[in-house]
C-alpha cells in the first residue's frame, strides 16, 4: 500500500477522534442555573408577575456557651511548725569584791638596785666584768656613736646644756667622730687591713664604713686601702637601694668595698648569731 494512503488514513482517524472528544465535552457541561432574584419581605409582587423565589435568610448561629471546667484545687501540705529557738539565760557570775587592804602604817622600803646575794664590792666587780664600755676601754677599742643626738639621751643632754650644767662639747659630735675615725683608720689599716663586721643596719653601720670613700675621694688619698672584708648580720628585708637591707654589692659603686673584697651577709637575729660567732672566735 502506498505511504500516501496510509498517512491520509491516519490523519482522518486523528481528526475524527478529536471531533468526538470535543462533542463529548459539550454534552458533559451542566446547564447554567436560573438567576436568583432576592425580593424583600415587605415588598409586594407586582400584578402579572410571579413571585420570585426568595432566598432563605441565613440563620444566626448562637455560640454555645461552654462552662469552664473547675480547675483542680491545689492541695498545699501544712507547713511544719519549728519550735522557737530558746537561748539559755546568761548566768552572770556574782561580783566578788576583794577584801579591803590593810592600812599601811610604815612605807615600803625601796627595792635594792643590786642583787641581794652580792655585797656592794661584789656588785661593782660584777658590773666591771660585764660592762661593754669598760671592756672596750681596757682593750683600747674606740666606741663611735653616730647620731646619738637623735635619741632620748640627746634630748636630756640638750636640756642640761640649756640650763648651763653641761657644755655641748662634753660628748663628741658626728663630725668629731668622723675626724677621729680618719686618724684611727690610717693607723690600723696597714698590713692585713681592717675588716668591717656590721651588726644590724642604719646609721650605726653606714657611718663608719664611709670613712674609706671620704679619705679616697674627698681627701684625695689614693693609697687608702679598702676594708679587708665585709660581714653583716641583718634581719632587714633585702632590697636594692635601701638603707639597712641593701646587698653588699651595692657598696662597690660607692667606693666602700672593692670588687674582690670578701662579702658575707647573715640573714638572722643578731642576738642569736653574734654571740655564737664571738664564742667561736674567742674559743669559749
Buried (B, 14 or more C-beta within 10 A) or exposed (E): EEEEEEEEEEEEEEEEEEEEEEEEEEEEEEEEEEEEEEEEEEEEEEEEEEEEEEEEEEEEEEEEEEEEEEEEEEEEEEEEEEEEEEEEEEEEEEEEEEEEEEEEEEEEEEEEEEEEEEEEEEBEEEEEEEEEEEEEEEEEEEEBBBBBBEEEEEEEBEEEBEEEEBEEEEBBEBEEBBEBBBEBBEEEBEEEBBEBBBBBBEBBBBBBBBBBBBBBEEEEEEEBBBBBBBBBBBBBEEEEEEEBBBBBEEBBEBBBBBEEBEBEBBEEEBEEBBEEBEEEEEEE
